[in-house]
Amino acid sequence: MASLYATPKSGIEGLLPHYDLVIVGAGLAGGVIAERAATLLGKTSLIIDKRDHIGGNVYDSLDEHGFRISKYGVHLFHTKSQRVWDYVNKFSEWMPYEHRVKGRVNGKIVPIPPTQETVNALFDANVHSEEEMEAWLAARRVVNDNPKNGEEAALSKAGPELYEAIFKHYTKKQWDKFPEELDASVLLRIPVRTNTDDRYFTDEYQALPTHGYTRFIQNMYMTQPLITVRTDVDYFTVKDQLPSYGLLVFTGPIDAYYASKGLPKLEYRSLLFEKEFHEPDSGFYQEALQVNYPGPEVPYTRIVEYKHKPNQPVEVYGKKGTVIFKEYSVDHGDPYYPVPNPDNQALYEKYRDMASNEPGVCFVGRLASYKYFNMDQAILTSLEMFDTLHAEGKL
């Protein structure tokens, strides 16, 4: 699918005097609304982003070795939504890809989430059917209908062996809190499979954009003449210098929008990536695209090796070299994951109440919603927000 490969301009010089929408953030959430407004309603949009590239956190590019890498961590598209699948196919060709995650646990490589193979390898469980797996789990689960914290929740779902081997220390590395320090809801979501399905996701549609996510974003809105995109523009620095507009769509952190109100900041976890180049004899550093390290013996949570992705430029598969990224969860840097606890939720609700009464502004996306979204959720939320804005006559 063709793309103009246009490089957006930096700064705010040479803009039109008026746009129907000004959109803060050049990622999925704002891009979808801009594209729909242009395509369906003929509306003009100005998209601005403080970063020096488009695409938000799904941005990818070719590195110095020719590998397509993601600057902000590996992204895997999956969805159950027919509407989302139909939408993304307007802007890219997609190749089927079912993600499988491995974990290095006690020196062994096992499927994550845990399956029959996992417990057989780690604990000599000798289970070979769903019924045997369910019985193995049932004999170990700590019955608790009202868990008070994450540890109690995990023990009620997985039992002590899997909790210690897979979930306890990974949770500490991810959140800098042990499970007993977290809300029960965080660990109630942990998946444990009773079958042999070792796919990380079970959604009907699982695929990668053939030419990468940046090309997908380019095809979404960079080829649309009614949409103007500017990078290296911080909204809070230039907001009084922007053209006039009908509606502001804000996709950044909701607490940043209201920084002048003096309320506390919402708490996020961020990610730090450590890149390494290797030349193993096999051509690959590890067994899979993603290998998790749930134990305390190393400080990183996972290693990603992009050479395993099937949408790499074909020539890289013949190279001996490969690049890996060790991923660390940290408390500083770009906001990635909202920290789920009652204090943060109560604070977000104060921000949400202010946002609901903010005239001429629409808040959309994971940062504005203080909620982690998968890509398909970000797209669907914006499609539905567009529907609402149009139905209410705000577009």
N, C-alpha and C positions, 0 to 999 in steps of 0.2 A: 504494500500500500504506500503510495507516494507521500512524501513530506517535503515541505519547502526548506526544512532545516534552518529556518530563520533564527538568528540570534537576537534576542530582544535587546532593545536599547537600555542603557542605564539612566537613572535620573528622571526628572520631570519636565525637561525642556521640550518645547514643540508639541504640547498636547492640545487637543481640542478644548474649546471653552466650556463644554458641557458633555457629560455622559449620563446615560440612563442609570447605570450602576457603576459604583466604584467598589472593587473587590480587594480586600486586604488578604493576601496569601495566594500564591500561584500553584497550589497543590490540587488534589482531587476535589475537595469540597467546594472551593470557589470556582474552579474550572468548569465543573458540571453546570453550575448555575449560569455562568457566563455563556457557555455553549448553548444551553437550552433557550436562554433569553434571546440570543442572536438568531438561532435557527428557527425557532417557533414563533417569535414575536417581533423579530427585526430590531431588537434593542441593542444599543451600544454599551460596551463595558470597558472600563479601565481596570486592569489587574495589576496590582503592585506587590512586590515582595522584597523584603530586606536582604535576602540572600542574593548571590550573583548568578542564580540559575532558576529555571522553572521546575515544576514537578513536585515541590515539597519534599517529603521524605521518601517518595518513590523514585526520585531522580537516580538514574544510572548513567554510566559512561564507560568508555574504553580506557583502561589504564596504560601505563608505559609498556606493559608486556603484551597488550592486545586483548586482555580479558575484560569482559563486560562485568563491572562490579557496581554494587549499590553503596553509595556514600553513607547511607544511614541505616545499614543493616539489611539482611536478606528479606525480600518481599515475595510472597507466594500468593497468587490469586486463586481464590476458591469462592464459590457461591452456590446457594440453593435457589437464588432468585432468578426466575426467567427474565424479568424486566432488566435486571442488572446485566445478565449475560447478553441479552440482545443489544443493550446499550454499548457495552465495551466493544462488541464486534463491529460497531460502526467505524471504529478508529484504529483497528489493528487486526492483523492476522494473529491467531493464537495456536500454539502447539500444546497438545495434551501433556500434562506433567502431574504425577501424583507424588506428593512430597512424603518421604520416609525419613524419620529422624532416628538416629542411633544414640545410645548413651554409653559412655565408657564408665563402667561401674565395677569396682574391685578387679580391675584388669581385664574385664570381659566387655565385649561389644554386644549390646542388647537393644531390642526395639523400645522406643519411647513414643507414645504412652505404653505402659506395661501390658504385655499380652501373655498368652500361654508360654511362648518362647522365652520371655523375660524371666518368669518365675522358675521355669525349668532350668535355665542357665545359671541363675543366681542362687537358687535354694534347693535344687534337685527335687522340685515339686512333683515331677512325674505326672503332669496333667496332660490329657490328650483330647479333651472335649470341652464344650462350653459348660456342661453339667459338672465335670470334675473341677474346672476352674472356679465356678461359682461356689462349689463346696469348699475349695481351698481358701477362698476369700472369706466365706461365711465363718469358717472355723477360727479366723484371725481378727475379723472386724470387732471393734469395741462398740457394742450397741450403745447408741446415744442419740436420742430423738431431738435433743436441744443442745448441740455443742456450743460452748461459750467462746471458743477461740479457734484459730486455725489448726492447732495441733489436735484438739478433740475432733474437729471435722475430718481431718486427714485420717486419723485412726479409725473413725467410723466408716470411712470409704475404702481404705486400703489395708488396714491392719499394721502392726508394728514393723514387720520386716520390710515391706515396700516403703513405708514411711521413712525409716532410717536410711535405706539405700538410695531412694529416688527423690523424695520430696523435702525432707527436713533441711538439709544443708543447701540445696538448690534455692529453696525459699529464702534462706538467710543471705545468700549471695545476691539474689534478685532484689530483695527489699531492704536489706541490711537489718532485718528483724527475723527472729525465729518465729515459727508458726504460732507458738503460744502468745506472741505479741501482736498478732494480726487478727482482724475480724474473721469469724468463722466462714463468711461468704467467700473469702479468697480461696480457701482450700476445699470448700464443698464442690468446686467446679473441676477438681482434678479428675482426669479421665483414667479409668482402669478398664481394659477390654477383657471380656471373657472369651472372645473368639481369637482367631489367628490373623485378623486384619491388622497389618502393621502400618497402614497408611496413617499419616498424621491427621489428615482431614478426611471426612466422609461425605463431603458435599458432592452433588451431582456434577457440577462443572468445576474442573481443576485444570488450569492451563497457565502458560507463560506467553507474554507477547513476543512474537517471533523476533522482532527487532528491538526489544527492550521497552522499558516503561517510559523513558524520555521520549522516544518516537511516538508512543501511544499518546502522551500528553501533547506533543507537537501537533499531531493529527487532530486532536480534540479541539484545540483553540488557537494554535498559532497560524493556521491556514484560514481562519475566519476573519474576513475584512472588517467586521463590526467590533472586533475585540482588539484592544491595544494592550500590550504587556510591557511593563517596565520593571527591571530588576535593580538591586542596590538602592531601594527606596524604603526607608523606615517611615511607616505611616505616622508615628507619633512625632517625628521630626518635621514632616512636611504637611501635616493635615490642614494647616491654615493656608497653604499655598496650592492646594489641589483645585482642579476645575470644579464647577458646580455639578451636582448630581441629584438624581431622583431618589436613589436608595444606596445605602452603604451596607455591604455584606462583609462581616468581620469574621475571619476564620482563625485568628490568633488566640492566645490565652485570654480567657474572659477576665481574669484578675488584672492583666496588663491594661486592658481597656479602662478599667476603673481604678487605676493606680492612684489617681489624685484623691480618691475618697478616703484614703488612710486605712483601709481594711487590710488584714494580714494577707500574705501571699499564699496561694494554694501550693501544696507540696507535690512535687513530681520526682520520679527517678529518671535518670538519663543513661546514656550508653557511651562507652569509650571503646574505640576499635584500635587494635594493634595489628598492623599489617606485616606479613613476612613473605618472602619469596623463597621457594624451595625447588630443588631439582632431584626428586626421588627417581630411582631407576624405573619404577612402575609408571611414572608420569603423574601419579596422584599421591597426595600427602596422607589422605584418610579414606575411610570406607564409604563415605556418603557426603552429600552436600553439607549436611549439618550433623555434627556430633556434639551432644551435650555432655557436660561434666558436672554431674549432680553432687559429687563428693566434695569434702573440704580440702582435699590435697592440693588443688590448684585454685587460684583466685578468680579465674574467668569462668563464665557460665557455659560457653559453647565456642566451637571453632567452625567457621563456615569456609568452604572451599568452592569457589564459584565455577571452577572448571567442570564440576559435575552437572551444572545446568545445561540442558540441551539447547538453549537458545544462544549459546556463545557463537561468535564468528567461527566458521568451520575450521579455519586454519589453526586455532589454538589447540585443538585436540591432538594434533601431531607433535606438539611441543613437549619436551621433557619437563620444562619448568611449570610451576603452578603457584598461585598466590592463596594465602589463607588469611583469615581475620579472626583473631582472638577477641572475644566480646566480654566486656566488663560492665556490670551495672554500677552506676555511680550516682552521687547526689548533686552533681553540678553539671552544667552544660545544657544543651537543647532539651526542652521538656518532651518526654516520651510517654511515660506511664503514670497516670494519676495514682497517688498512694491511697488505697482504700481503707479509710478508718472513719469513725463517726464525726470527728472534729472537721476533717476536710469536707465531708459530705454536707455538714451543717453550714460551713462557710460557703461552699458552692451554691447552696440554695439561696443564700443572701444575694450572691451575685446574679443568680438566675432571676430572682424577683426584680432586681434593678433592670436587668436586660429586657424583661418582658414589658417594661414600661418605657423603654428607650425609643423615642420617636424617630422614624426614618432609618432604623438600623436593624439588620437581621444578623443573628449570631448562629453560625453553623459550623460543623466539623468537630473533630475530637478535642481540640484545645479549647474551643469556645463552649463545648458541652461538658468538659472535664470528665471525659469518658473515653476509654480506649476503643477505637474502631478498627476492625479489619478493613481492607480496601473495599470490599463489596458493601460493607455497612456504611462507609463514608460516602460511596456513590449513591446508594439507595436513599440515605438521609437527605442528600442534596436534591435528588430527583423529587422526593416527596416535599421538601421545602419549596422547591420551585412550583410544584402543583399548588401548594397552599398560598404562596404569594400571589400567584396568578388568579386563583379563585377569589382571593380577598381584594383584588384590584390594586395590589401594591406594585405590580409590574405592568 
